[in-house]
Every structure is written in C-alpha cells, then in structure tokens.
Amino acid sequence: MNAPTITFSDDQAQAWDDVASALRQSGVDLDDSLLMPPQSEKSSVMAVIGKAGSGKTMLLARLYEALEEAGVDVISGDWEGKKRKDRRTLAILAPTNKAASVLRNRGVPATTIHRILYTPVYDPEYERVAEWLAGQGERPEIEGLTDIALDRAAASFEANKSVPAALAAAGLRGSDFITGWKRREEGLDIGFVDESSMLDKKQFEDLQEIFPTLILFGDPAQLPPVQSEGGMVFETLPEKRVLTLNRIHRQDAGNPILDLAHALADPMVDFYKFEKLVAEAAERDERVVMAQRVEADLMARSPVLVWRNATRIRLIHAFRGAFGAPVDELLEGEPLICDGIELPMKHRKKRLDLEARGLIKGAQVIYLGPGRKPGFSRLHVMGAEDPQVSAASIVKIEQEGDAEPFIPFAARMGATFLHGAAVTIHKAQGSQWDTVQVFAPDIEIAARMGRVEAGQPLWKRLAYVAITRAETQLRWVVRNRLGRPTSPLTVDDLSVASVPLELTSEEPS
C-alpha cells in the first residue's frame, strides 16, 4: 500500500487497499504511481460508508492526492483541454455546489454532478485563452483583452484553477466565452462521489454511463433522498462492494458535536435523554449552546434547520419582520433557496445554462439586488466557484395555512426561489455551515409521533443530519422565540465580482 502522510486506522487502511485494487483494474497503480492500460473492461462500483467523523473525507482527499501524483488528469467540469490517448481521468463530484465547496475548502477540486454530465462549448477565440491558462498553449493575443486583463486571468487561475472565474477576472461575461452546453459524449475513467446518500436512481444511472470505475462516499445514518424509493443507492450494492469505516478518527476525538451525533445510535437514548446530553455538553464546551431563541443575524447566511414546513414558513416571516423587509420586495442580503427552473422544453439550452451556473434545486443563494432588466436578479450562489450571476427569477414568499404564495416580483419564466432563512433538515443535507441553529421543538414533535424510517426512529435521523451540518458551533434552540438583529442586512461579506455572469442575454419568451 502506498504510504500516506497520515496514519490510517485499520478500517481506513483496508478501504484504501480495496479502492487501490479497483483503481488498478482501471489502469492506475497507486503503489508505484503508474498509469497503465485498463486491465478489465468491466465496470466497477464501490462504496465507502461511515458516520460523521469516521474519516471518509480524509480518505477521499488522500486518494485524490495519490491519483494526481500518479499523473491522472483531474476534470473540473469547466474546461478539459486537449485529450491524450494514454491519459487517465478523475472527476470528484458532489450533488450540490455547497457540498462541493466543503471539499474544495479542504483542497479537493470537487465540482457538481451536473457540471460533469454537461460540458461547456467555448468560443474558439477564448478557448485559446483557456489552453494558455492550463499550460497547453502560448500566451494569446485577443482583441479587446489587454495584457493587464490576461495577467488578472492568470492570477485568478493560479489561485482557484477555474477557467470561467479566470475569464471573469479578465472582465468577460459568461456569454462572451461560453456559447452553449452539451451532454457529455465521451466517458471518463474514475469518479469519486461525495454525499452519495443524496443520489437518486436516475443520477446513479447517469454516473454509471460516464464512469467505468465509480467510488461512492456516503453516510448511512443520513436521510434518504426525498423523492427516492426509500433507500440510498449504495444500499443496492453487493455487500462485498461496500466498505464500512467504523472508527472515529483521532483528529475528531473530543468534538462534542460528533459525540452527540454518535450518542443517537444508543437505543436507550430517547429525545429527553438526548436533550439532557446536549445541555451537559453545553456546560463544558462552547461549541454547543442550549439557545433560548433563534438568532436572526445568523439566519441571513446559515438557515435555521426545521422539520415541519409550517415552522419553516413561520420563522421566515419572523426573520423578514425583524429586518423590516417590505412585503412587496426583497432586501439586499436576503437568503434564497433555488426551487428549480421554470422553462418549457424549447428553452432547454437556457435551462442547462442556469443549472451549470449553480442554480440547481436546493442551491443556497443571496439576493444582491435587481438586475438590469425587469424580472432579473443579481445573485450570489453560495459555494459556487463563480458565484456572481444575474438571472431571470421568480421569487415566492410562502404564506401560512392554505394561502397562495406571495410573489414580490417575477420574470415570466426562469429560476424559481423560495426564501432561505429557514430550511427543512432534508434540504440541508450535503451542506455545512460554521454555526448551525437547530429548532429542537420540531425534533420533539417527531419523537412524540413515534415514526420509524429505515429501522431508526425518525427523530434520531433528523437530529443526526441537523447537528452534523455544524462545522464549529451547534445551537440547539429550545424555545419558539426570535432574537432581534444587531445590524441591518448586508452583502459586504460576499466577494462581489466586478462583472457578474449574465445567465441569459434576454428573457425567454
């Protein structure tokens, strides 16, 4: 086994060996850092599963480093460069931009599944710039691009390895250099998929068409996809193809949030005993807080996690009221959640463009203000590599009870959004935030109902997913109260690009 820089636990070492064996069949020898012809044409799907803190992400990161060291080309989804006959390729994927950004923050060049399924078609002139940035061509001379602009592009690419971000840094809009999108025609070699508990059957089938070697990384204790048939895709694999990590890695030892997550596995722990464990953790460690109220300031960037839609809608209206938001418009800095794309089939290209820019269902977005055209919004897509976009938008503010949603403004068609100050725990899967507020009264109601899902009490699965979204601090909110904000909403904390990417040149008709 190739000796990594960190000491593996026994189950991590076994998983490394088993994955390395699968990679060897695909033509990559990690032992000697060699690329070879594939030893078999058979497809291979394997899963590495384990609860939070078991070392899945660390193992994925070490495998990526070893593959890159062996000479494997890492495909980011924005530009692939010239193809070589003898090359081997790797793509590291996540279901959402937010989940991909968690990996990127750890130095792993992840992209979304959508950006691998569909690839951009570049204007030939700007493809020369992309080739130069990737070290595959000479420095180009492009009319309208000064040497200073090219230097800005090179500096941006050096920092984040993103061609669209580099071209945006040179002062270009997406419509300048990307002329369209096409479904990937040629397969890749190896795919790593993080947060695979979120995959649905169709996504799994699409990935198997592209990758002859597919490695899934997932947490079996999370909630299955909302529209799934009840299970997670790795549960359909043969037992010998599922590698389980049981040990909590030592760098996570003593983390009170993870301690609470794993306490939920104890069948003797009911909701009230668990809440007592939360209180005890809060007394000895500031990373856990028994909060008497929801903090409005935090809701602007980190949504309150709830179970019931009625709670979500009530908290959203409380948030807007606390910040003095008018009923007929949005304030700059209000959080939104993409709820899908409303476009007819004849506008398929525009749909692909919107989705490729990160506006996929569940994406977390911050409203930056109105666009230049009626119905357009300037948006910051949280977790996206190129976050600043302008898009035709339909924003819905849901009302309590059976009342129809209020729409403060809307294009005739485009990306649809719900308010994002509070979200359901199901929709929070795959995301992480520095500080997370969990609305405990909702979890208590789920416990009282006694519902069971996949052999576990539903409240325990809800609590597990909710608290493991917290990177630094968990705030377990025990009362139905909202704290007043300490300052107005702002967008000063967001990296606002000088030229946002325009997603559609005109509103579709």
C-alpha positions, 0 to 999 in steps of 0.5 A: 500500500502506498504510504500516506502522510497520515496514519490510517486506522485499520478500517481506513487502511483496508478501504484504501487497499480495496479502492487501490485494487479497483483503481488498478483494474482501471489502469492506475497503480497507486503503489508505484504511481503508474498509469497503465492500460485498463486491465478489465473492461468491466465496470466497477462500483464501490462504496465507502460508508461511515458516520460523521467523523469516521474519516471518509473525507480524509480518505477521499482527499488522500486518494485524490492526492495519490491519483494526481501524483500518479499523473491522472488528469483531474476534470473540473467540469469547466474546461478539459483541454486537449485529450491524450490517448494514454491519459487517465481521468478523475472527476470528484463530484458532489450533488450540490455546489455547497457540498462541493465547496466543503471539499474544495475548502479542504483542497479537493477540486470537487465540482457538481454532478451536473457540471460533469454530465454537461460540458461547456462549448467555448468560443474558439477565440477564448478557448485559446485563452483557456489552453494558455491558462492550463499550460497547453498553449502560448500566451494569446493575443485577443482583441479587446483583452489587454495584457493587464486583463490576461495577467488578472486571468492568470492570477485568478487561475493560479489561485482557484484553477477555474477557467470561467472565474479566470475569464471573469477576472479578465472582465468577460461575461459568461456569454462572451466565452461560453456559447452553449452546453452539451451532454457529455459524449465521451466517458471518463475513467474514475469518479469519486462521489461525495454525499452519495446518500443524496443520489437518486436512481436516475443520477446513479444511472447517469454516473454509471454511463460516464464512469467505468470505475465509480467510488461512492462516499456516503453516510448511512445514518443520513436521510434518504433522498426525498423523492427516492424509493426509500433507500440510498443507492449504495444500499443496492450494492453487493455487500462485498462492494461496500466498505464500512469505516467504523472508527472515529478518527483521532483528529475528531476525538473530543468534538462534542458535536460528533459525540452527540451525533454518535450518542443517537445510535444508543437505543436507550437514548430517547429525545429527553435523554438526548436533550439532557446530553446536549445541555451537559455538553453545553456546560463544558464546551462552547461549541454547543449552546442550549439557545433560548431563541433563534438568532436572526443575524445568523439566519441571513447566511446559515438557515435555521434547520426545521422539520415541519414546513409550517415552522419553516414558513413561520420563522421566515416571516419572523426573520423578514419582520425583524429586518423590516423587509417590505412585503412587496420586495426583497432586501439586499442580503436576503437568503434564497433557496433555488426551487428549480427552473421554470422553462418549457422544453424549447428553452432547454439550452437556457435551462442547462445554462442556469443549472451549470451556473449553480442554480440547481434545486436546493442551491443556497443563494443571496439576493444582491439586488435587481438586475438590469432588466425587469424580472432579473436578479443579481445573485450570489450562489453560495459555494459556487466557484463563480458565484456572481450571476444575474438571472431571470427569477421568480421569487415566492414568499410562502404564506401560512395555512392554505394561502397562495404564495406571495410573489414580490416580483417575477420574470415570466419564466426562469429560476424559481426561489423560495426564501432561505432563512429557514430550511427543512433538515432534508434540504440541508443535507450535503451542506455545512455551515460554521454555526448551525441553529437547530429548532429542537421543538420540531425534533420533539414533535417527531419523537412524540409521533413515534415514526420509524424510517429505515429501522431508526426512529425518525427523530434520531435521523433528523437530529443526526443530519441537523447537528452534523451540518455544524462545522464549529458551533451547534445551537440547539434552540429550545424555545419558539422565540426570535432574537432581534438583529444587531445590524441591518442586512448586508452583502459586504461579506460576499466577494462581489465580482466586478462583472457578474455572469449574465445567465441569459442575454434576454428573457425567454419568451 
